[in-house]
């Protein structure tokens, strides 16, 4: 069982190295470092033949289409250079809760299932409100609070006030897609990964829809997967949308209201979660927690 880990990071090179060194040694690692960050500290700590830093680096703006751009670069590299059975997304601030033997057994016994959870945003009421707004200029790296950023927010509100909304069904030539939402942390097979990249490269109409959407890193892959023949192999969530954490099948996340930095007081909760990974783990604040997790993994 060969695993490929697709990792995005922008800070804390020490933690990224700790993450990579904790995972199965025979894995493949594809790493995207935000273009705003100095890549050298990351490269100095991680110099092995099975580690590849993505050359095309994106100036990441949270909630914009360029998050999908680096997702696609990671997938593309894994498909081109590697021969993995599963592609698994992580952030540099994640950490495994399971031992490596258990992780590999889990995917060996998965039978081609896709560990990608999603929920249809149709008929979700207030939960779908963000996805109905047009978000123009979302990929521009304008600092929060700047005049440009304020004008961008004002434009979104002005368009929303006119009653013009995005549809939650995407009408492309020859096919209509329903919008699905999930998390940016998943594990998929190369077959589904190839379909996702094909849609990104070849379906300009679909990509154009997400260019003005809210947080497409949590919707693009899910929308492609759940509107395809892979849907039966994915993890459909039904009913009302509850939370992003509830749509993250392999990773424990605690929002309060932002992602909590985990420490040793969270150990029992993490172990009881049954999840394979956790986030958010950072150098110094989470050092004792990592020591305790490592002892449990062994």
C-alpha positions in Angstrom: 0.0 0.0 0.0 1.6 3.2 -1.2 0.3 6.5 0.2 0.9 10.0 -1.1 0.5 12.9 1.2 -0.4 16.3 -0.4 0.6 18.9 2.1 0.0 22.7 2.1 2.0 24.9 4.5 2.9 28.6 4.9 4.7 28.7 8.3 6.3 26.6 11.0 8.9 24.6 9.2 9.7 22.7 12.3 6.2 21.4 12.6 6.0 20.5 9.0 9.2 18.5 9.3 7.8 16.8 12.5 4.6 15.9 10.6 6.4 14.4 7.5 8.9 12.5 9.7 6.0 11.0 11.7 4.3 9.4 8.6 5.2 6.1 6.9 8.7 6.3 5.5 7.9 4.7 2.2 5.2 7.3 1.4 5.4 10.0 -1.2 5.2 13.6 -0.1 4.2 16.5 -2.2 4.4 19.9 -0.5 3.1 23.3 -1.5 4.5 26.3 0.3 2.6 29.6 0.0 4.4 31.9 -2.3 4.4 34.6 0.4 6.6 32.4 2.6 10.4 31.8 2.3 10.6 28.2 1.1 14.3 27.7 2.2 13.6 26.8 5.9 11.2 24.1 4.8 13.6 22.7 2.2 16.5 22.7 4.6 14.6 20.5 7.1 13.1 18.1 4.4 15.6 16.9 1.9 14.8 13.3 0.9 14.2 11.7 -2.5 10.5 10.9 -1.7 9.8 14.6 -0.9 8.9 17.0 -3.7 8.2 20.7 -3.3 5.7 22.0 -5.8 7.5 24.4 -8.2 4.4 26.3 -9.2 3.6 28.2 -5.9 0.4 30.1 -5.4 0.0 33.3 -3.4 -2.8 31.9 -1.3 -5.8 34.0 -0.5 -8.1 32.1 1.8 -11.6 31.4 0.5 -10.6 32.0 -3.2 -10.2 29.8 -6.2 -6.4 29.9 -5.9 -6.7 27.5 -3.0 -8.1 25.0 -5.6 -5.2 25.9 -7.9 -2.6 24.6 -5.4 -4.8 21.6 -4.7 -4.7 20.8 -8.4 -0.9 21.3 -8.5 -0.5 18.8 -5.7 -2.7 16.3 -7.3 -1.1 16.7 -10.7 2.4 16.1 -9.2 1.3 13.0 -7.3 -0.3 11.6 -10.5 2.7 12.4 -12.7 5.6 11.5 -10.4 4.1 8.9 -8.1 2.4 5.5 -8.0 0.3 5.9 -4.9 -2.9 4.0 -4.1 -4.4 6.9 -2.1 -3.8 10.7 -2.2 -4.3 12.2 1.2 -4.5 15.9 1.9 -3.0 17.5 5.0 -2.0 20.9 6.2 1.4 21.5 7.7 -0.2 21.9 11.1 -1.8 18.4 11.1 -0.5 15.4 13.0 -1.3 11.7 12.9 -3.1 10.1 15.9 -2.9 6.6 14.6 0.3 4.5 14.3 1.7 4.1 10.8 0.8 0.4 10.7 -2.8 1.1 11.5 -2.9 3.9 8.8 -1.6 1.6 6.1 -3.9 -1.3 7.1 -6.9 1.1 7.0 -6.2 2.1 3.4 -5.2 -1.5 2.4 -8.6 -2.7 3.5 -10.6 0.3 2.1 -11.5 -1.5 -1.2 -11.3 1.6 -3.3 -13.7 3.7 -1.1 -13.3 7.5 -1.4 -12.8 9.2 2.0 -14.4 12.4 0.7 -17.5 13.6 2.5 -20.0 16.0 1.1 -23.5 17.4 1.4 -25.7 19.0 -1.2 -26.2 22.7 -0.6 -29.7 22.7 -2.2 -32.5 23.4 0.3 -30.0 24.2 3.1 -31.6 27.5 4.0 -29.3 30.0 5.8 -26.4 27.5 5.6 -26.3 28.1 1.8 -26.3 31.9 2.1 -22.6 32.3 1.6 -22.7 30.2 -1.6 -25.4 32.3 -3.2 -23.3 35.5 -3.0 -21.1 36.6 -6.0 -17.6 37.2 -4.7 -15.7 39.2 -7.3 -12.0 39.8 -7.1 -11.7 37.1 -4.4 -8.2 36.0 -5.5 -6.6 39.4 -5.2 -4.1 39.4 -2.3 -5.4 42.5 -0.6 -4.9 42.7 3.1 -8.0 42.6 5.4 -9.0 46.2 6.3 -7.3 47.7 3.2 -9.3 50.1 1.0 -9.3 47.5 -1.8 -10.5 44.7 0.5 -13.3 47.0 1.8 -14.3 47.8 -1.8 -14.4 44.1 -2.6 -16.8 43.5 0.4 -18.9 46.5 -0.6 -19.2 45.1 -4.1 -20.4 41.7 -2.8 -23.0 43.4 -0.6 -24.2 45.7 -3.3 -24.8 42.8 -5.7 -26.5 40.8 -3.0 -28.8 43.8 -2.2 -30.0 43.8 -5.8 -31.3 40.2 -5.4 -28.9 38.8 -7.9 -27.7 35.4 -6.6 -25.6 32.5 -7.7 -27.5 29.3 -8.4 -26.7 26.2 -6.5 -27.1 24.1 -9.7 -24.3 24.8 -12.2 -25.5 24.5 -15.8 -22.5 23.6 -18.0 -22.7 22.6 -21.7 -23.9 19.0 -21.7 -24.2 18.6 -17.9 -25.7 20.2 -14.8 -23.9 19.9 -11.5 -25.4 20.3 -8.0 -23.2 22.2 -5.5 -21.7 19.9 -2.8 -19.8 21.1 0.2 -17.2 19.2 2.3 -13.8 19.8 3.8 -10.4 20.3 2.2 -9.1 17.2 4.1 -9.8 14.0 2.3 -8.2 10.8 0.9 -9.1 9.8 -2.7 -8.0 7.2 -5.2 -5.9 8.2 -8.3 -8.9 7.5 -10.5 -11.0 10.1 -8.9 -8.0 12.5 -8.7 -7.6 12.2 -12.5 -11.2 13.1 -13.0 -10.9 16.2 -10.8 -7.9 17.4 -12.7 -9.6 16.7 -16.0 -12.5 18.9 -15.0 -10.2 21.6 -13.8 -8.2 21.6 -17.0 -11.1 21.1 -19.4 -14.3 22.5 -18.0 -13.9 26.2 -18.2 -17.6 26.8 -17.5 -17.5 24.9 -14.2 -14.2 26.5 -13.1 -15.7 29.9 -14.0 -18.6 29.3 -11.6 -16.2 28.7 -8.7 -14.2 31.8 -9.5 -16.8 33.9 -7.8 -17.8 31.4 -5.1 -17.2 31.2 -1.4 -14.4 28.9 -0.3 -14.2 26.6 -3.4 -11.4 24.5 -1.8 -14.4 23.0 0.2 -16.7 22.6 -2.8 -14.9 22.1 -6.1 -13.6 18.5 -5.5 -16.8 17.5 -3.8 -19.0 18.9 -6.6 -17.0 17.0 -9.3 -17.1 13.8 -7.3 -20.7 13.8 -6.2 -21.9 14.6 -9.7 -19.9 11.7 -11.2 -19.9 7.9 -11.2 -17.7 8.1 -8.1 -20.5 9.4 -6.0 -21.5 5.9 -4.7 -17.9 5.4 -3.4 -17.9 8.7 -1.6 -19.4 9.6 1.8 -22.7 11.4 1.3 -24.0 13.4 4.3 -27.8 13.8 4.2 -30.2 16.2 6.0 -29.3 19.6 7.3 -25.7 21.0 7.2 -24.3 20.9 10.7 -20.6 22.0 10.6 -17.5 21.7 8.6 -15.9 19.5 11.3 -18.8 17.0 10.7 -17.8 16.7 7.1 -14.1 15.9 7.8 -13.9 12.1 7.8 -10.3 11.5 8.8 -9.3 14.6 10.7 -10.3 16.0 14.1 -10.8 19.8 14.1 -12.2 22.0 16.9 -13.6 25.3 15.8 -14.2 27.9 18.6 -14.9 29.9 16.4 -11.6 29.6 14.7 -9.5 26.4 14.6 -8.2 25.7 18.1 -4.5 25.3 18.7 -4.3 21.9 20.4 -2.3 21.2 23.6 -1.9 18.4 26.1 -5.3 19.1 27.6 -6.9 17.9 24.4 -5.3 14.4 24.4 -8.2 12.4 25.7 -10.6 14.1 23.4 -8.4 13.4 20.4 -8.0 9.7 21.2 -11.7 9.3 21.8 -12.5 10.9 18.5 -11.3 7.9 16.5 -9.9 10.2 13.8 -6.7 9.4 12.0 -5.3 12.9 12.1 -5.8 16.1 14.1 -5.2 19.8 13.6 -4.1 22.4 14.6 -0.7 21.5 16.0 2.0 24.2 16.3 5.6 24.3 17.5 6.1 25.0 21.3 2.4 25.3 22.1 1.7 21.7 21.1 5.1 20.1 21.9 3.9 18.2 25.0 0.8 17.0 23.2 2.9 15.6 20.3 5.1 13.8 22.9 2.0 12.2 24.4 0.5 11.3 21.0 3.8 9.7 19.9 3.9 7.6 23.0 0.3 6.4 22.3 1.1 5.7 18.6 3.9 3.4 19.6 
